[in-house]
Amino acid sequence: MKTLVKTAAVAATLALAAPAMAQDIIVVAHGQANDPFWSVVKNGVDKAAEHTGANVDFRSPETFDMVQMSQLIDAAVNQEPDGLVVSIPDADALAPSIKRAVEAGIPVISMNSGSDVSKELGALLHVGQDEYTAGKAAGEKLASMGGTVGICVNQEVGNVALDLRCQGFSDGFGGSVDVIPTQNDPAEVEAKVKAALESNPDIDTVMGLGASLVGEPAIRAVASVGRTGEVNVATFDLSASFLESVSKGEAAFAIDQQQFLQGYLPVSFLALNASYGLIPGGNVPSGPNLITADKASQVVELSAEGIR
């Protein structure tokens, strides 16, 4: 954590010292800015634009759509920006467009998803967390809390990063795990988790892959079947409401990948690169950090402010 804070501080200091050269940087993400998770990423992007003076444009498909996302990347390449930030949830679908950017001489940094393929596609570096490793750490923690039968609720099947989270969770957990596919609809998530709990009373662990879309409705589902305190609910990412549940003992923990940094750092790095040719020598891990009851209350306010 200290290393990440120092990295962000150095980036901000150098960027603030830079003359306003109005670099053009385009961010193409697979998640929409109206998604609570991605709104925090965009807040990081916007803050970096403010600090660097760069012209930054955040773009994303209307839904999880790799065809549309590849078209957005192609359109960005045609504009010849000074830098391009991309998330890579599906390397097979996005590789041609990303490689086209690299071949055009546009510096590319990947963020959030794609740590396993970023380098081979030609990106300068990746800012994010290793999703499999994070999932495995969560599974091991939940197993140590007594879990033996779990479900992993995936709200975006086909997103390789989320699939890796479930796989890591299953491997770390070691017990029985079923993957429950859903849409990005909290009502559907709540209904499916409730149905799973009612059909199998042995389920003692729920792993969510997003706090607002999965973690919060999972807590409601557990409460609706009268098993609060019996079923451990954990989730990737943060929301103020889920953190409050953690602090009350209604949920086990949240996994913080610090997505504000995933928006802020790539833009800052690309602005520094355009101005001075400066770039970090490797990937920057923004997470994972397990937020348990002893830490939850400390970050609730920042989560509500769209920073954590």
N, C-alpha and C positions, 0 to 999 in steps of 0.2 A: 504493500500500500504506500509506504514512504517513497519507494522508487517511482511509483506512478505519479504521486503528488509532485515530486521534484521534476519529473519529465514534463508534466503539464505546466509547472511554474516556469521552467526554462523556455518552453515553447512560447508561452505567453509573453515573457520578458523580451525575448528576441523579436517576437512579432510586433510588440508594441514599439520597439526601438526602430523597426523598419519604416522607411518612408512609404506613404500610401501610393503604391504603384498600380493599384486597381487591377490586380491579377484576376483572371476569369477562371473560376473553379466550378465544376459541375459535380453534384452528388446524385448518383442514381441508386436508389435503395429498393428492395423488394417489398418493404412495408410502408404503409401509408402514414403520413404525418398526423392523421386523426386517430390512429391507434395509440393508446396511452404509452406503450413502450416506445414507439417510434417518434412520438412527440418529444420525448426526452432526448433522443438522438438529434432531432432537428434543433432542439434548444441548444445543444452543443455546437451544431453547425453554425447557427445564428450568432452565438457568442464568439466563435472563432472568426467569423466574418467581421464582427464588430472590432475585435482586437487587431486583426491584420489589415483591415481596410480592403480586403478582397471582395470582388463581386461573386457571390456564391448563389447557385441555383440548385434547390433541392427538388428532385423529381422522383416519382414512383408510379407504378401501374395502379389502376383503380382497384384491382384485386390481386391475389397472388397469381400472376400470369407471366410466365417466363418468355413467351413470345413478345408480349408488349414490353417487357423489361429489356429484352435484347434490342428492340426497336428504339427504345429510349437511349440506350448506350450508343447505338449507331448514329442517332441524331446528335448526341453530344459530341461524338468524334468529328462529325461534319462541321461543327462549330469551332474546332481547333482551340479548345481551352488550354490554359496554362497547367491544368491538372484535372484529373478525374478520380473521384472516389466511387467505388462500387461495393455492394454486398454481393456475395456469390452463393446463393442457396442451391443452385443447380449448375455445376460446372459444365456438364455436357451441353446444356442449352445456351449458356452464356459465353462459353470459351471463344467462339469465333468473333464475337463482338469485342470482347476484351482484348484479344490478340490483335485485332484491327487497330484498336487504340494504341497499343504498345508499338506496333509497326509504323504507326503514323508519328511516332516520337512524342506522344503525350504521356507524361508521367502519371502512373496509375497506382493508387493505394487501395487495398481492399479493407473492408471493415465488417464487423459483426459475424458474418458467416463466410467460410471459404479459406480458413487457415491452412487446411490440408492441401489446397490446390493453388493458392495465391502465387507462390513463387514460380511454379511451372508455367503459369499463364503469363508471367512477365511483370507482375506487380512488384513495386519497390519493396513493399512490406505489408504486413497485416496488423490491424489493431482490433483485438477482440479476445475471446477466450477459446480454449480448446474444448469443444462441446462434449466430446466423448469423455475426456478427463473430468470435466465438471459433473457430468451425469454419474460417472463411477463414484466420485467423492460423495455425491448425494446418496447414492445407493448404499454405500458403506456406512454412512452416518445413520441412515434410517434402519439398516439391519442392526446396528449397535443399539438402537432404541427398542429393539424387540420385534421388528417387522419380519414377517415370514411370507405373507401373501399380499402382493401389491398390484396396482394398475398404474399405467403411464398414459396420461390423457394427452393426445396429440391433436392440436387444433389446426395443423397445417401439414397434413400428410403430403409427402413429396418434397418438402423442404429438407434437404439433406442434413442441415444443422440440427433440426428437431429430431430427425430419425436417429442421429448420433447420440442425442441426449437420452432418448429412451434406451438405446442399446447400452450406453454406459451405465445408466441406472440399473438395468437388468443384470449386467455383469457384476456391478458392485454390490447389489442387493443380495444376490445369490439364491434367493427364494423363488417362489412362483410369481411370474409377472405377465400380465396380459396388457396389450396396447389397445386403448380405446380411441378410435378415430372420431373426430368431430369437426364441425365447421367453426369459424370465428364468431360464434354466437353463444354468449354466456348462458342463455336459457336452455339451449340444446346441451351444453356441457353439464349444467346442473341436472337435467333430466337423465342424461346417460350415466353420470356418476351415481345418482340415486338408484337407477335401475340395476347397476352393477353391484352396489352394496346390498340391495334387497335380494338379488339372485344368488349372491355368494356371501353369506355372513362371516366367512373366514377372512375376507379382505380386511387387513389392518393398516394398509399404507396406500396413500394416493399421491402420485408424483405428477405435478402439473408443469407445463412448459411455458406458462405465461401467467403473471399474477392476476391481472384484471380479467382476462378472458377465461382463465381456467382455475387459478388458485382460489379466487373469491367465490365463484359458484360451487366449487368443490366443498368449501367450508359450509356453505348453505345446505348442500346435499347431505353432508355428514350430519348436520344438525337436524335435518328433516326426518332422518331415520333414528334419531335419538342416540347417536354414537359419538358425540363430541367428547374428546378426551380419551376415547378408545381407539379411534382411527387417526394415525398421524398423517397430516396433510403438509406437504412441502411443495414449493414451486420455484421454478426459475424466474428471475427478475422480480421487480418490486412494485408495490403500490402502497399508498398510505393506509388503505383499508386492510390489506393483507398483513402489513407490518403491525398494525394495531392488534390483529388477531394473534400474531406471534407473541406480542408482549403480554397478552392475556392468557396465553397457554392454549388457545384454540387451534393453533397451527404450530408445526414443528420449527420450520425455518424457511427462509427465502435465499436464493442464490443470486448474488448481485454481480453482474458482469460490467457494471458501471458504463452503461451505454452512452451517458453524456460524453465520456472520453472518446467513445467510438465515433461520435460526430465531431467533437472538438479537435482532437489530435490530427487526424488526416488532413483536415483543411489547413491547420496551422503548419503542418509539415510541408504541404505542397506550396503554401505561400512563402515559407522560408526557402524552399528549393528554388522557386521562381526568382526570388530576390537575391539569394546568396549562394545557391547551389548546395545548401545544407540539407541533409537527410539522415535519419537514424540508420544504423548499420544492420538492423534486424527487426523482427516482429516485436510489437509491444503488447504484452498480455494485460488486458484490462480487468480480468477476473480469472477464476471465480473467487468470491468471498461469501462464506455462509453467514447469513444474518440470523442469529438466534435470539432468544428472548432478552438476553442481557445487552444486546446491541440494538434491538429493533426500535426502541423509543428514541434513540439518538438520531435515526435517519428518517423518521416519520415526516417531520417538517420539511426536510429537503426533498422527499419524495412528492409531497403535496405541491412543492414549488416547481416540480418538473426538472429536478437536478439528479436525484437518485431514483 
